[in-house]
Amino acid sequence: MLYYNFSMNNNTNSPEKRKTIMVVDDDLACHKIVQVYFEKDYDIISMNDGQEALVYLNKIKVPDLILLDMQMPNMDGRLFLRRIRRGDPNLRDIPIIFISSVSSEMFIKSVVDLGVIDYVVKPLKREDLMDKVHELLK
């Protein structure tokens, strides 16, 4: 099932094009949290797993940032990450923040080695996530 959530809140005070965040996570609560935190400043695209996200990325629109979960059905975060970092050149440079409840140093190092820009441990802390997203998208 593909779950889209486009926030088209146009900020008329800004002459710049609104940037887009893609959330790839099978947890609906995570999508809602990201929506609440960021819909004022960014457009949000929500996907339930890596396979759906790849289909979307290859056919529709490349986001400015991806928030990516590790454990999902159909295609987990690591496989999704490998596919976009080794595949289409238009997708290779998208900044990715991994979001996961797994917090071991070995795991974090393994995803950073695959091309993750940053890592946030669930449950998501508002200030931590917002600071990282705003820093990458400014």
C-alpha positions as CSV (number, residue, x, y, z in Angstrom):
1,M,0.0,0.0,0.0
2,L,1.4,3.4,-1.0
3,Y,0.8,6.2,1.4
4,Y,1.2,9.7,0.1
5,N,1.0,12.8,2.3
6,F,1.7,16.0,0.4
7,S,1.7,19.0,2.6
8,M,1.2,21.9,0.2
9,N,1.3,24.7,2.8
10,N,2.7,27.5,0.6
11,N,4.7,29.9,2.7
12,T,4.2,33.2,0.9
13,N,6.9,35.0,2.9
14,S,9.6,32.9,1.2
15,P,10.6,33.5,-2.4
16,E,12.4,30.1,-2.5
17,K,10.8,26.8,-3.6
18,R,9.7,24.7,-0.7
19,K,11.9,21.8,0.0
20,T,10.6,18.2,0.3
21,I,11.2,15.6,2.9
22,M,10.5,11.9,2.2
23,V,9.7,9.7,5.2
24,V,10.3,6.0,4.5
25,D,8.9,4.1,7.5
26,D,6.2,1.5,8.1
27,D,5.2,3.2,11.4
28,L,2.3,5.5,10.9
29,A,3.1,7.3,14.1
30,C,6.5,8.3,12.7
31,H,4.8,9.8,9.6
32,K,2.5,11.8,11.8
33,I,5.3,13.1,14.0
34,V,7.3,14.2,11.0
35,Q,4.2,15.9,9.6
36,V,3.6,17.8,12.8
37,Y,7.2,18.9,13.1
38,F,7.9,19.9,9.6
39,E,4.7,20.7,7.6
40,K,5.0,24.4,8.2
41,D,8.3,24.6,6.4
42,Y,8.5,21.6,4.1
43,D,6.4,19.4,1.8
44,I,6.2,15.9,3.2
45,I,6.1,12.7,1.1
46,S,5.3,9.5,3.1
47,M,6.2,5.9,2.0
48,N,5.6,2.7,3.9
49,D,8.7,0.8,2.8
50,G,11.8,1.0,0.6
51,Q,10.2,-0.7,-2.4
52,E,7.4,1.9,-2.6
53,A,9.9,4.7,-2.1
54,L,12.2,3.4,-5.0
55,V,9.2,3.2,-7.3
56,Y,8.2,6.8,-6.4
57,L,11.8,8.1,-6.7
58,N,12.3,6.6,-10.1
59,K,9.0,7.9,-11.6
60,I,7.8,11.0,-9.8
61,K,10.0,13.3,-7.7
62,V,13.4,13.4,-6.0
63,P,13.1,14.9,-2.5
64,D,15.7,17.2,-0.8
65,L,16.1,14.8,2.2
66,I,15.0,11.3,3.2
67,L,14.2,10.2,6.7
68,L,14.8,6.4,6.5
69,D,13.8,3.6,8.9
70,M,15.8,0.4,9.2
71,Q,13.2,-2.3,9.8
72,M,10.4,-2.3,7.2
73,P,8.5,-5.0,5.2
74,N,9.3,-5.7,1.5
75,M,12.6,-3.7,1.5
76,D,14.4,-2.6,4.6
77,G,16.4,0.6,5.1
78,R,19.8,-1.0,4.3
79,L,18.8,-2.5,1.0
80,F,17.0,0.7,0.0
81,L,20.1,2.7,0.9
82,R,22.4,0.4,-1.1
83,R,20.1,0.6,-4.1
84,I,20.0,4.4,-4.2
85,R,23.6,4.9,-3.5
86,R,24.7,2.5,-6.2
87,G,22.0,3.2,-8.7
88,D,20.6,6.2,-10.5
89,P,23.1,9.1,-10.3
90,N,20.1,11.5,-9.6
91,L,19.5,9.7,-6.4
92,R,23.0,9.1,-5.1
93,D,23.4,12.5,-3.4
94,I,20.1,12.8,-1.6
95,P,21.0,13.4,2.1
96,I,19.6,10.6,4.3
97,I,19.0,10.6,8.0
98,F,18.5,7.1,9.4
99,I,15.9,6.8,12.1
100,S,15.8,3.6,14.1
101,S,15.4,2.1,17.5
102,V,18.7,0.3,17.0
103,S,21.5,2.4,18.6
104,S,24.6,0.2,18.7
105,E,27.8,1.8,17.6
106,M,28.5,-1.1,15.2
107,F,25.1,-0.6,13.5
108,I,25.5,3.2,13.2
109,K,29.0,2.8,11.7
110,S,27.6,0.3,9.2
111,V,24.9,2.6,7.9
112,V,27.2,5.6,7.9
113,D,29.6,3.6,5.7
114,L,26.7,3.0,3.3
115,G,26.2,6.8,2.9
116,V,23.9,8.0,5.7
117,I,24.5,11.6,6.6
118,D,23.2,11.4,10.1
119,Y,21.4,9.1,12.6
120,V,18.5,9.7,15.0
121,V,17.4,7.1,17.6
122,K,13.7,6.4,18.1
123,P,11.7,7.6,19.9
124,L,12.3,10.8,18.0
125,K,13.3,13.8,20.0
126,R,11.8,16.9,18.5
127,E,14.7,19.3,18.9
128,D,17.3,16.7,17.8
129,L,15.5,15.8,14.6
130,M,14.5,19.4,13.8
131,D,18.0,20.7,14.2
132,K,19.4,18.0,11.9
133,V,16.8,18.4,9.2
134,H,17.0,22.2,9.2
135,E,20.8,22.1,9.1
136,L,20.8,19.8,6.1
137,L,18.1,21.7,4.2
138,K,19.3,25.3,4.7
